[in-house]
């Protein structure tokens, strides 16, 4: 199981080829979604999944983004929480990823 990081842990150290998971609170029923921005030469988005703690309609959860490190070096991984039809960003999360 890959190691998980939350926004309170913005510094990520991995080995080249290692997978890791970013966990961010989300509620897609509001129209908002996390949109990741990263260098595809350094990181690969291997999957994303919304995990809900319960089954109530409209209930939020935690979105899991699984990344794989493709190359050694340092890069920025950022997320914007926004609605696709609105230019404004409601929230942001930024991580610094270092791979050796």
Secondary structure, DSSP 8 states (H G I E B T S, - for coil): --EEE-TT--EEEE-TT-EEEEEEEE-GGGTEEEEEE--TTTEEEEEEEEE-SS--TT--EEEEEEEEE-SSEEEEEEEEEEETT-S--SEEEEEEEEE-
